[in-house]
Amino acid sequence: MVHLSRTVSVTLPRRPILGMAAAVLLSTTSLAWAQGAWPNKPVKIVVPFAPGGTTDILARAIAPDLSKAFGQPFVIENKGGAGGNLGAEQVAKSAGDGYTLLMGTVGTHGINRALYARLPYDPFKDFVPITLVAGVPNVMVVNTEKATANKINNVNDFIKFARANPGKLNMASSGNGTSIHLAGELFKSQTGTFMTHIPYRGSAPALLDLAGGSMDVMFDNLPSAMALIRSGKLKALAVTSAQRSAAMPELPTIEEAAGLKGFEASSWFGLLAPAGTPADVVSRIQQEVAKSLASPAMKERLATLGAIPSGNTPAQFAALIESEHKKWAEVVKVSGAKVD
């Protein structure tokens, strides 16, 4: 074994040392910036309902433009259940790094806090609003064959039939706490009718059962119901919004059709990120969504679905969420709807 005890010291000129230190620092900083630049991997948009519903339709509409703008895939992940709560909870508990987003709804961020006794996330503290994507009216639809058999041609006909058959009608929804559910509860409350609420994990499976005849009525978002209405499998009676829809101007509002003063139950859909997501990432996503929604092709596409595009600022979206929570809390109170 050989032991080396001599200490060798080398003195380097000061200027080269400073130069090397600066080079190392610059290299390290550049590497850190490159590793931290967003996005450098795919971004996930969680849709808290089954495929085929309006939430899913709108998320898939904007995803390609976001992928093109940022050079990374924006991937849709459907996680339905509990009126949107399962998907919202997943995003609420995700890292605020810009790689997990939520296509939130009036249900997840306007209704559920008042409706559910225990909510697994806080719609205000656990999220950063990015932008409202679109608003849509709901539409009251019934099975066409059943409507014909029972001579239901309008909303008043339906009310008369429902009052004569209490508890015999099934009202489908995309899940507990959705605007689709609450629109039905509000209708029941204001008309003195009773229908059994059957919640699904999204609009698509509920609509299939309604078209198939095992359900009787649904207050669905117009975009997801449009195809079945046009095919004749579903009969549309009225829209639940305050004004008629430009997509189907022949349909009256429920207020017009049945004299239910002040009846209004529209839906909205918007992007949110987990709390802690950097402000610059939020701003960049909002700007690109707004750009996508302003394009003529997107405007035309959404118009045919009955959706009204937005693309507003994070602050404006936050204000909407606050006002919608207050509004729907009152609807929940009036209707008496509760979910444990």
C-alpha positions as CSV (number, residue, x, y, z in Angstrom):
1,M,0.0,0.0,0.0
2,V,1.3,3.4,-0.9
3,H,0.5,6.5,1.1
4,L,0.8,9.9,-0.5
5,S,1.3,12.7,2.1
6,R,2.6,15.4,-0.1
7,T,0.2,18.3,-0.7
8,V,0.3,19.8,-4.1
9,S,-1.1,23.3,-4.5
10,V,-1.8,25.0,-7.8
11,T,-2.4,28.7,-8.2
12,L,-4.5,29.8,-11.2
13,P,-4.8,33.3,-12.5
14,R,-7.8,35.2,-11.0
15,R,-9.3,36.2,-14.3
16,P,-9.6,32.7,-15.8
17,I,-11.2,31.5,-12.5
18,L,-13.8,34.2,-12.7
19,G,-14.4,33.4,-16.3
20,M,-14.9,29.7,-15.6
21,A,-17.3,30.5,-12.7
22,A,-19.4,32.7,-14.8
23,A,-19.5,30.1,-17.6
24,V,-20.6,27.4,-15.1
25,L,-23.2,29.7,-13.6
26,L,-24.6,30.6,-17.0
27,S,-24.7,27.0,-18.0
28,T,-26.4,26.0,-14.8
29,T,-29.0,28.8,-15.1
30,S,-29.7,28.0,-18.7
31,L,-30.1,24.3,-17.9
32,A,-32.5,25.1,-15.0
33,W,-34.5,27.5,-17.2
34,A,-34.7,24.8,-20.0
35,Q,-35.9,22.2,-17.5
36,G,-38.4,24.5,-15.9
37,A,-39.8,26.0,-19.1
38,W,-43.6,25.3,-19.4
39,P,-44.7,23.2,-21.1
40,N,-42.0,20.6,-21.7
41,K,-44.4,17.6,-21.5
42,P,-48.0,16.8,-22.2
43,V,-50.7,18.7,-20.4
44,K,-53.8,16.8,-19.0
45,I,-57.3,18.3,-19.1
46,V,-59.5,16.4,-16.7
47,V,-63.2,16.3,-17.8
48,P,-65.2,15.3,-14.7
49,F,-67.9,13.5,-16.7
50,A,-68.2,10.7,-19.2
51,P,-67.3,11.2,-22.8
52,G,-69.9,12.6,-25.2
53,G,-71.4,15.3,-22.9
54,T,-71.0,19.1,-23.4
55,T,-68.1,19.3,-20.9
56,D,-66.3,16.7,-23.0
57,I,-67.3,18.3,-26.3
58,L,-65.9,21.7,-25.3
59,A,-62.7,20.3,-23.9
60,R,-62.0,18.4,-27.0
61,A,-62.9,21.4,-29.1
62,I,-60.1,23.7,-27.6
63,A,-57.5,21.0,-27.0
64,P,-56.1,20.9,-30.6
65,D,-55.5,24.6,-30.7
66,L,-53.8,24.5,-27.3
67,S,-51.6,21.7,-28.5
68,K,-50.6,23.6,-31.6
69,A,-50.0,26.8,-29.7
70,F,-47.7,25.3,-27.0
71,G,-46.1,22.5,-29.0
72,Q,-47.2,19.8,-26.5
73,P,-50.2,17.5,-26.5
74,F,-53.2,18.6,-24.4
75,V,-54.7,15.2,-23.5
76,I,-58.4,14.8,-22.3
77,E,-58.9,12.4,-19.4
78,N,-62.5,11.6,-18.5
79,K,-63.1,11.0,-14.8
80,G,-66.8,10.9,-14.1
81,G,-68.8,10.4,-10.9
82,A,-70.4,12.2,-8.0
83,G,-71.7,15.1,-10.0
84,G,-68.2,16.0,-11.2
85,N,-66.7,15.8,-7.7
86,L,-64.3,12.9,-8.4
87,G,-62.6,14.7,-11.3
88,A,-62.5,18.0,-9.5
89,E,-61.0,16.5,-6.4
90,Q,-58.3,14.8,-8.5
91,V,-57.3,18.2,-10.0
92,A,-57.6,20.0,-6.6
93,K,-55.0,17.5,-5.2
94,S,-52.6,17.8,-8.2
95,A,-49.4,19.8,-8.3
96,G,-49.9,23.4,-9.3
97,D,-47.3,23.1,-12.1
98,G,-49.6,23.7,-15.1
99,Y,-49.7,20.1,-16.2
100,T,-53.1,19.2,-14.9
101,L,-56.2,21.3,-15.7
102,L,-59.9,20.9,-15.0
103,M,-62.8,21.6,-17.4
104,G,-65.0,22.9,-14.6
105,T,-68.7,23.4,-14.8
106,V,-71.5,25.3,-13.1
107,G,-71.9,22.1,-11.1
108,T,-68.4,21.6,-9.8
109,H,-67.9,25.3,-9.0
110,G,-71.3,26.9,-8.7
111,I,-73.7,24.3,-7.3
112,N,-72.0,21.5,-5.5
113,R,-70.7,23.5,-2.5
114,A,-74.4,24.2,-1.5
115,L,-75.7,20.8,-2.5
116,Y,-73.3,18.4,-1.0
117,A,-73.0,18.0,2.8
118,R,-69.4,17.0,2.4
119,L,-67.4,18.3,-0.6
120,P,-63.9,16.8,-1.1
121,Y,-62.5,20.1,-2.4
122,D,-62.9,23.8,-2.0
123,P,-64.0,25.4,-5.3
124,F,-62.5,28.7,-4.3
125,K,-59.3,27.9,-2.3
126,D,-58.2,24.8,-4.2
127,F,-58.3,26.3,-7.7
128,V,-57.1,29.1,-9.9
129,P,-59.7,30.2,-12.5
130,I,-58.2,30.5,-16.0
131,T,-61.1,31.4,-18.4
132,L,-64.7,30.7,-19.1
133,V,-64.9,28.7,-22.3
134,A,-68.6,28.8,-23.1
135,G,-72.1,29.2,-21.7
136,V,-75.0,27.1,-23.0
137,P,-78.7,26.9,-22.3
138,N,-80.3,23.7,-21.1
139,V,-83.2,22.2,-23.0
140,M,-86.1,20.2,-21.7
141,V,-86.3,17.0,-23.8
142,V,-88.6,14.0,-23.7
143,N,-88.7,10.7,-25.4
144,T,-90.5,11.3,-28.7
145,E,-92.5,8.0,-28.8
146,K,-93.7,8.5,-25.3
147,A,-94.6,12.1,-25.9
148,T,-96.7,11.1,-28.9
149,A,-98.4,8.3,-27.0
150,N,-99.3,10.6,-24.1
151,K,-100.2,13.6,-26.3
152,I,-97.4,15.8,-24.9
153,N,-96.7,18.6,-27.4
154,N,-95.6,21.3,-25.1
155,V,-94.5,22.1,-21.6
156,N,-98.0,22.6,-20.3
157,D,-99.0,19.2,-21.7
158,F,-96.1,17.7,-19.8
159,I,-97.0,19.4,-16.5
160,K,-100.6,18.2,-16.8
161,F,-99.4,14.6,-17.5
162,A,-96.8,14.7,-14.6
163,R,-99.4,16.0,-12.1
164,A,-101.8,13.2,-13.2
165,N,-99.0,10.6,-12.8
166,P,-97.0,11.6,-9.6
167,G,-93.9,9.5,-9.1
168,K,-94.4,7.5,-12.3
169,L,-91.9,9.6,-14.4
170,N,-88.1,9.2,-14.3
171,M,-86.0,12.4,-14.7
172,A,-82.5,11.7,-16.0
173,S,-79.5,13.9,-15.3
174,S,-75.7,13.8,-15.9
175,G,-75.1,13.5,-12.2
176,N,-76.1,14.9,-8.8
177,G,-75.4,18.6,-8.5
178,T,-75.2,19.4,-12.2
179,S,-77.2,22.2,-13.7
180,I,-79.1,19.5,-15.5
181,H,-80.2,18.0,-12.2
182,L,-80.9,21.4,-10.5
183,A,-82.9,22.6,-13.6
184,G,-85.2,19.6,-13.1
185,E,-85.5,20.2,-9.3
186,L,-86.4,23.8,-9.9
187,F,-89.0,22.8,-12.5
188,K,-90.5,20.3,-10.0
189,S,-90.6,22.9,-7.3
190,Q,-92.2,25.6,-9.4
191,T,-94.8,23.3,-11.1
192,G,-95.7,21.2,-8.1
193,T,-94.8,18.0,-9.9
194,F,-92.8,14.9,-8.7
195,M,-90.5,12.9,-10.8
196,T,-87.9,10.4,-9.6
197,H,-84.4,11.7,-10.2
198,I,-82.0,9.2,-11.8
199,P,-78.4,10.5,-11.9
200,Y,-75.9,9.2,-14.4
201,R,-72.1,9.6,-14.8
202,G,-72.5,12.0,-17.7
203,S,-75.0,13.3,-20.3
204,A,-74.3,10.7,-23.0
205,P,-75.4,7.6,-21.1
206,A,-78.4,9.4,-19.7
207,L,-79.5,10.6,-23.2
208,L,-79.1,7.1,-24.6
209,D,-81.5,5.8,-22.0
210,L,-83.9,8.7,-22.6
211,A,-83.9,8.0,-26.3
212,G,-84.3,4.3,-25.6
213,G,-87.4,4.9,-23.5
214,S,-86.3,3.9,-20.0
215,M,-86.2,7.6,-19.0
216,D,-89.0,10.1,-19.5
217,V,-87.5,13.6,-19.3
218,M,-84.2,15.4,-19.0
219,F,-83.1,19.1,-18.8
220,D,-79.8,18.5,-20.7
221,N,-77.2,21.0,-22.1
222,L,-78.3,21.9,-25.6
223,P,-75.0,20.9,-27.3
224,S,-75.1,17.3,-26.2
225,A,-78.8,16.9,-26.9
226,M,-78.8,18.6,-30.3
227,A,-78.0,15.5,-32.4
228,L,-80.8,13.4,-30.9
229,I,-83.3,16.3,-31.2
230,R,-82.5,16.7,-34.9
231,S,-82.7,12.9,-35.5
232,G,-86.2,12.9,-34.0
233,K,-85.4,10.5,-31.2
234,L,-86.0,13.3,-28.6
235,K,-88.6,15.9,-28.6
236,A,-87.5,19.4,-27.4
237,L,-90.2,21.3,-25.4
238,A,-88.3,24.4,-24.3
239,V,-85.0,25.9,-23.3
240,T,-84.3,26.7,-19.6
241,S,-82.4,30.0,-20.3
242,A,-83.8,33.5,-19.9
243,Q,-83.7,34.0,-23.7
244,R,-84.3,31.8,-26.6
245,S,-81.3,30.1,-28.2
246,A,-80.0,31.3,-31.5
247,A,-79.3,27.6,-32.4
248,M,-83.0,26.7,-32.0
249,P,-85.0,29.9,-32.1
250,E,-88.3,28.1,-32.5
251,L,-88.1,26.7,-29.0
252,P,-89.7,28.9,-26.3
253,T,-88.2,29.5,-22.9
254,I,-89.8,27.6,-20.0
255,E,-91.0,31.0,-18.7
256,E,-92.7,31.7,-22.0
257,A,-94.1,28.2,-22.4
258,A,-95.5,27.7,-18.9
259,G,-95.6,31.1,-17.3
260,L,-92.9,30.2,-14.7
261,K,-91.7,33.7,-14.0
262,G,-88.0,34.1,-13.6
263,F,-87.2,30.4,-14.5
264,E,-83.6,30.3,-15.6
265,A,-81.1,27.5,-15.3
266,S,-78.2,27.8,-17.8
267,S,-74.8,26.0,-17.8
268,W,-71.3,27.2,-18.2
269,F,-67.9,25.5,-18.7
270,G,-64.4,26.8,-18.0
271,L,-60.8,25.9,-17.4
272,L,-59.3,25.9,-13.9
273,A,-55.9,24.9,-12.5
274,P,-54.8,23.7,-9.1
275,A,-54.0,26.4,-6.5
276,G,-50.4,27.5,-6.8
277,T,-50.2,27.3,-10.6
278,P,-47.8,30.2,-11.8
279,A,-49.6,33.3,-12.9
280,D,-47.7,33.5,-16.2
281,V,-48.8,29.9,-17.1
282,V,-52.5,30.8,-16.3
283,S,-52.2,34.0,-18.4
284,R,-50.7,32.2,-21.4
285,I,-53.4,29.5,-21.4
286,Q,-56.1,32.1,-21.1
287,Q,-54.7,34.1,-24.0
288,E,-54.5,31.0,-26.3
289,V,-58.0,29.8,-25.3
290,A,-59.4,33.3,-26.1
291,K,-57.6,33.3,-29.4
292,S,-59.0,29.9,-30.3
293,L,-62.6,30.9,-29.3
294,A,-62.4,34.1,-31.4
295,S,-61.5,32.2,-34.6
296,P,-64.3,32.1,-37.2
297,A,-64.2,28.4,-37.5
298,M,-64.6,27.9,-33.7
299,K,-67.4,30.5,-33.5
300,E,-69.3,28.7,-36.3
301,R,-68.7,25.3,-34.7
302,L,-70.0,26.4,-31.3
303,A,-72.9,28.3,-32.7
304,T,-74.2,25.1,-34.3
305,L,-74.1,23.5,-30.9
306,G,-75.9,26.4,-29.2
307,A,-72.9,27.4,-27.2
308,I,-71.8,31.0,-26.6
309,P,-68.0,31.3,-26.5
310,S,-66.2,33.5,-23.9
311,G,-62.5,33.5,-23.3
312,N,-62.7,36.1,-20.5
313,T,-59.9,36.9,-18.0
314,P,-59.1,34.9,-14.9
315,A,-60.4,37.8,-12.7
316,Q,-63.7,37.9,-14.7
317,F,-64.1,34.2,-14.5
318,A,-63.4,34.3,-10.7
319,A,-66.2,36.9,-10.3
320,L,-68.6,34.7,-12.3
321,I,-67.9,31.7,-10.1
322,E,-68.6,33.8,-7.0
323,S,-71.9,35.1,-8.3
324,E,-73.0,31.7,-9.6
325,H,-72.3,30.1,-6.2
326,K,-74.6,32.6,-4.5
327,K,-77.3,32.2,-7.2
328,W,-77.4,28.4,-7.1
329,A,-77.2,28.2,-3.3
330,E,-80.6,30.0,-3.3
331,V,-81.9,27.5,-6.0
332,V,-80.8,24.6,-3.8
333,K,-82.5,26.1,-0.8
334,V,-85.8,26.8,-2.7
335,S,-85.9,23.4,-4.4
336,G,-84.9,21.5,-1.2
337,A,-82.4,19.4,-3.1
338,K,-79.6,17.8,-1.0
339,V,-77.0,15.1,-1.6
340,D,-75.2,13.4,1.3
